[in-house]
């Protein structure tokens, strides 16, 4: 299997914010997940009716959904669910990648994009919850310095977001607006 992944065709899609019109593609992506992938995504067994209702709820409640889109199909997704009950601005995150595309880095790309979205929305922390056997999710969370622990039968982690270290403007967001643009020659 490892050899198959090493020789698999590279992922050729794009990572982008999903629009409300993408709802059917997002729902269909979640419905195409096999039993293991659904268990990893939903921390347990999830039937088609539950998955359809869940997808509908994401777009109805303002969840930020970023997708891996290839040939018009959503084949991977990352979700940012606000947790208004927390004192600090916090969001719960969730990921799914269809089985034939797993282990190709798509989850990492989705994670990076979701962190950028979370920073842009002003979140201070991200929370991840998964079942203890979801090694891929735990590895992704650790890559982003999540503090993982075991709570109530689940693996729970928190990622503290600071300013983006690659964004020189993160600490001074209005600085660019204080300098007028150069005048164009007449």
C-alpha positions in Angstrom: 0.0 0.0 0.0 2.8 2.5 0.9 4.3 1.8 -2.5 1.0 2.5 -4.2 0.8 5.9 -2.4 4.4 6.8 -3.4 3.5 6.1 -7.1 0.0 7.6 -7.1 -0.7 10.5 -9.4 -0.3 13.9 -7.6 -3.3 15.7 -6.4 -4.3 18.2 -9.1 -7.2 20.1 -7.5 -7.4 23.4 -5.7 -8.0 24.4 -2.0 -10.7 27.1 -1.7 -13.5 28.5 0.5 -16.7 26.7 -0.3 -19.7 28.9 -1.3 -23.3 28.2 -0.4 -23.8 26.9 -3.9 -21.2 24.3 -3.2 -23.4 22.7 -0.5 -24.5 19.7 -2.7 -20.9 19.0 -3.6 -19.8 19.2 0.1 -22.7 16.9 1.2 -21.9 14.4 -1.6 -18.3 14.4 -0.5 -19.3 13.5 3.1 -21.7 10.8 1.8 -18.9 9.2 -0.4 -16.7 8.6 2.7 -16.2 5.0 3.5 -17.1 3.6 6.9 -13.6 4.1 8.3 -13.3 7.7 7.0 -16.8 8.5 8.3 -15.8 7.1 11.7 -12.6 9.2 11.7 -14.6 12.3 10.7 -17.6 12.0 13.0 -15.9 10.1 15.9 -18.3 7.2 15.4 -20.9 5.6 13.1 -22.8 8.1 11.0 -25.5 7.1 8.6 -26.5 8.9 5.4 -29.4 10.8 7.0 -27.2 12.1 9.8 -24.4 13.1 7.3 -26.9 14.9 5.0 -28.4 16.8 7.9 -24.9 17.6 9.2 -23.8 19.1 5.9 -27.0 21.1 5.7 -26.4 22.5 9.2 -22.8 23.6 8.3 -24.1 25.9 5.6 -27.1 27.0 7.7 -25.1 28.0 10.8 -22.3 29.9 9.1 -19.6 27.3 9.5 -16.5 28.1 7.4 -15.9 25.3 5.0 -12.8 25.0 2.9 -12.6 22.3 0.3 -10.2 20.4 -1.9 -11.9 20.6 -5.3 -10.9 18.6 -8.3 -12.9 18.4 -11.6 -15.9 20.1 -10.0 -16.0 17.6 -7.1 -15.3 18.4 -3.5 -13.0 15.5 -2.5 -11.8 16.9 0.9 -13.0 19.4 3.3 -12.0 21.3 6.5 -14.5 22.9 8.7 -14.3 25.7 11.3 -17.2 25.7 13.8 -17.3 28.6 16.1 -17.6 27.8 19.9 -19.3 31.0 21.2 -19.5 29.5 24.7 -15.7 29.7 25.2 -14.2 32.8 26.8 -11.5 33.2 24.1 -12.5 33.3 20.4 -12.3 29.5 19.7 -13.4 27.3 16.9 -13.7 23.5 16.6 -12.1 22.1 13.5 -12.8 19.0 11.5 -11.3 17.4 8.4 -12.2 14.7 5.8 -10.4 13.5 2.7 -11.8 10.7 0.5 -10.0 7.4 0.9 -8.4 7.3 -2.6 -6.7 10.7 -1.9 -5.5 10.1 1.7 -1.8 10.3 2.5 -1.1 12.8 -0.3 -0.8 15.9 1.8 -4.3 17.2 1.1 -5.1 17.2 4.8 -2.0 19.3 5.5 -3.0 21.8 2.8 -6.5 22.0 4.2 -5.2 22.5 7.7 -2.9 25.3 6.6 -5.7 27.1 4.8 -8.0 26.6 7.7 -5.5 28.1 10.1 -5.1 31.2 7.8 -9.0 31.5 7.7 -9.2 31.2 11.5 -6.5 33.9 12.0 -8.4 36.1 9.5 -11.6 35.7 11.5 -9.8 36.6 14.7 -9.9 33.2 16.5 -7.3 32.8 19.3 -7.6 29.0 19.6 -8.6 26.0 17.6 -10.0 22.8 19.2 -9.7 19.4 17.7 -11.6 16.3 18.9 -11.0 12.8 17.4 -11.2 9.2 18.5 -8.0 7.7 19.9 -7.3 5.6 16.8 -7.3 8.4 14.3 -3.6 8.6 13.8 -3.7 10.8 10.7 -5.7 13.6 12.6 -3.5 13.3 15.6 -0.4 13.7 13.5 -1.8 16.7 11.7 -2.8 18.4 14.9 0.7 17.7 16.4 2.3 19.3 13.3 0.6 22.5 14.3 1.6 22.2 17.9 -1.7 21.0 19.3 -1.6 20.0 23.0 -3.3 16.6 22.9 -4.8 14.8 25.8 -7.3 12.0 26.4 -10.8 13.1 27.7 -14.0 11.1 28.0 -12.8 8.4 25.6 -11.7 11.0 22.9 -8.4 12.6 22.0 -8.8 16.4 22.5 -6.3 19.1 21.4 -6.0 22.8 21.4 -3.9 24.9 19.0 -3.1 28.4 20.2 -3.1 30.8 17.3 -0.8 33.8 17.4 0.0 36.2 14.6 1.1 34.5 11.4 4.9 34.5 11.6 5.1 34.9 7.8 2.8 38.0 7.8 4.9 41.1 8.8 1.6 43.0 9.0 0.0 40.8 11.6 1.1 42.9 14.6 0.4 46.2 12.7 -2.7 45.6 10.6 -3.3 49.2 9.8 0.2 50.3 8.9 -0.2 49.7 5.2 -3.3 52.0 5.2 -1.4 54.9 6.8 1.0 55.2 3.9 -0.7 56.7 0.8 0.0 54.9 -2.5 2.7 56.5 -4.7 1.4 59.0 -7.2 1.3 57.9 -10.8 3.1 60.1 -13.3 0.7 62.2 -15.4 
